[in-house]
Amino acid sequence: MLGTFLGNQLAPAATRADGLILYHWIVVGAVFSAVVALVYVPFLYRLPARTRWLMIASGAIYVSGALFVEDGNGVIAHAYSYPSLAYQLGTVIEKCMEMAGVALFAHTLSTHLVQRIGGMDLVCGPVQSLRFEHDSACTRLPSTGSAAAAGTGDS
């Protein structure tokens, strides 16, 4: 909402000469993304090289989908209309890039935590638990049973 408001305020200055920026919030999003990236530079340099580059890659994939593919999708929408197949395919590409960026970030963060602290328990619900350790991929922890996990108290 704030991005749309600021984008509308900046609309005259934001539109390129060829009119390819149709969603003016993209300019605000790009500026915001650049500021966040600059603020996180000291944090990123303190991370191990592999973690640093994977975090940068995950952010770049996410922002590329959210800003650049969205901008291209705006051009498609302007040329063909919103319900067109080209627009729908552009939206699928955009959302896939955003999800891939988030998935890569989650993988990078969990891998870094496992390497840093030696292991991590992931509790998916009352029955499913997973243990991640530095030397192995994933171990399923013993189930506590649904009645005991649900707290029915029948022992």
C-alpha positions in Angstrom: 0.0 0.0 0.0 2.8 2.4 0.9 4.7 1.4 -2.2 1.7 2.0 -4.4 1.1 5.4 -2.8 4.8 6.5 -3.1 4.9 5.0 -6.6 1.9 7.2 -7.6 3.6 10.2 -6.2 6.7 9.4 -8.1 4.9 8.4 -11.3 5.9 11.4 -13.5 9.6 10.9 -12.6 9.4 7.1 -12.6 8.1 6.4 -16.1 10.8 5.7 -18.6 10.7 7.4 -22.0 9.6 4.2 -23.7 6.9 3.6 -21.0 8.1 0.2 -19.9 7.5 0.8 -16.1 3.8 0.4 -15.8 3.6 -0.4 -12.1 5.1 2.6 -10.4 5.6 0.7 -7.1 8.4 -1.1 -8.8 10.6 2.0 -8.5 9.9 2.2 -4.8 10.5 -1.5 -4.4 13.9 -1.3 -6.2 15.0 1.6 -4.0 13.9 -0.2 -0.9 15.6 -3.4 -2.0 18.9 -1.5 -2.7 18.7 0.2 0.8 18.1 -3.1 2.5 21.0 -4.7 0.6 23.4 -1.9 1.6 22.3 -2.2 5.2 23.0 -5.9 5.3 26.4 -5.7 3.7 28.3 -5.7 7.1 26.2 -8.7 8.3 26.8 -10.6 5.1 30.6 -10.1 5.3 30.7 -11.8 8.7 29.1 -15.0 7.3 31.1 -17.8 5.8 31.6 -17.4 2.1 29.2 -20.2 1.0 26.4 -18.9 3.2 27.0 -15.3 2.1 26.8 -16.1 -1.6 23.7 -18.3 -1.2 21.9 -15.6 0.8 22.8 -13.0 -1.9 21.6 -15.4 -4.6 18.3 -16.1 -2.8 17.7 -12.4 -2.4 18.6 -11.7 -6.0 16.3 -14.5 -7.3 13.4 -13.2 -5.1 13.9 -9.5 -6.0 14.3 -10.4 -9.7 11.0 -12.1 -9.8 9.2 -9.5 -7.7 10.5 -6.5 -9.6 11.9 -7.3 -13.0 9.5 -10.1 -14.0 6.6 -8.1 -12.6 7.7 -5.1 -14.7 7.8 -7.4 -17.8 4.4 -8.7 -16.8 3.1 -5.2 -16.7 4.1 -4.7 -20.3 2.4 -7.9 -21.3 -0.8 -6.9 -19.5 -0.7 -3.5 -21.2 -0.2 -5.1 -24.6 -2.5 -8.1 -24.4 -4.8 -7.6 -21.3 -4.8 -9.3 -17.9 -6.5 -12.6 -18.6 -4.2 -13.5 -21.5 -2.1 -16.6 -21.5 1.1 -14.6 -21.8 0.2 -12.6 -18.6 -0.7 -15.8 -16.7 2.6 -17.4 -17.7 4.5 -14.3 -16.6 2.7 -14.4 -13.3 3.7 -18.1 -12.9 7.3 -17.3 -13.6 7.3 -14.4 -11.2 5.7 -16.4 -8.3 8.1 -19.4 -9.0 11.1 -17.1 -8.8 9.8 -15.6 -5.5 9.2 -19.1 -4.0 12.6 -20.3 -5.3 14.3 -17.4 -3.6 12.5 -18.1 -0.3 13.2 -21.8 -0.5 16.9 -21.2 -1.2 17.1 -18.8 1.7 15.4 -21.3 4.1 17.8 -24.0 2.9 20.8 -21.7 3.4 19.7 -20.5 6.8 19.0 -24.1 8.1 22.3 -25.4 6.7 24.2 -22.5 8.3 22.5 -23.2 11.7 23.2 -26.9 11.5 26.8 -26.3 10.7 27.1 -23.6 13.4 25.4 -25.4 16.3 25.8 -29.0 15.2 22.1 -29.9 14.8 18.6 -28.7 14.7 15.2 -30.2 15.6 12.3 -29.4 13.3 8.9 -30.1 14.8 6.3 -30.3 12.1 3.4 -31.1 14.4 2.5 -33.3 17.3 3.5 -36.5 15.6 6.2 -35.6 13.0 9.7 -34.5 14.2 12.9 -34.3 12.2 16.5 -34.0 13.4 19.1 -32.3 11.1 22.7 -33.0 12.0 25.9 -31.8 10.4 27.1 -35.2 9.2 23.7 -36.6 8.0 20.9 -35.3 5.9 17.8 -35.9 8.1 16.7 -38.4 10.8 13.1 -39.0 11.7 12.7 -38.9 15.5 10.5 -41.5 17.2 6.8 -40.6 17.2 5.2 -40.0 20.6 1.8 -41.2 19.4 -1.1 -39.0 18.6 -3.0 -39.6 21.8 0.0 -38.6 24.0 0.9 -35.7 21.7 -2.7 -34.4 21.7 -2.6 -34.3 25.5 -5.6 -36.7 26.1 -3.8 -38.1 29.1 -4.8 -41.7 28.6 -1.6 -43.4 29.9 
